């Protein structure tokens, strides 16, 4: 089964660590905020609210690594996951092919798991080699490239007690699209274009129609790049760090004993 080539060794990303806190795993980074790879020279630059240039540079490099064609009008959808039924991938075969054929999206996938899902994503690559990149396995550096360079991060899970990738995506300025379940419901607020509030796109029912509706909403928002930039910045402003959560636990403890 074909696999994409690996990244050049000189591009090294800041490593993350994970701590467990209550019902949620809290992502922490050696630096705050996390780092973006700078295209061309392999330089790491801090992520901040002036993210447009770095995000575009990272997206271009990501497309080069996966060998997919650049199209500024197509939304790049990223998936990093165990490829299992829990993650909701059975909803995708009736949604993704049409969007790929229309040229509205590009797709980059990293993961491994059940053979049926590995074969499915490989078949998408075979049918759309210029629009779909697949890496079957785990590659920490490549995972960061996807998180940092995709426009939309897709997590249509059946259930998700916590979920980390949606929080990483928010910090990188990559907009998550999730099902309203578990930790995904706790950490992603639905986008309201009129109010300019929210951090991502959320669907409730585990159905093809609900997922398709959320993707249509995301693609509609993508057409307005000014609103999309606001959506990215909203996500980057969220703080699910250990420091924030520990302060809340300490406040609760002090109120209980006071």
Secondary structure, DSSP 8 states (H G I E B T S, - for coil): --------TT-----EEEEEETTEEEEEESSSS-EEEETTTTEEEE--S--HHHHHHHHHHHHHHHT----TTSEEEEEEEEESGGGTGGGTTTTHHHHHHTT-EEEEEEEEE-HHHHHHHHHHHHH-TTTEEEEES--HHHHHHHHHH-SEEEE--S--SS-SHHHHHHHHT-EEEEESSHHHHHH--B-BTTTTB-SEEEE-SSSHHHHHHHHHHHHHHHT-HHHHHHHHHHHHT----HHHHHHHHHHHHHHHH-
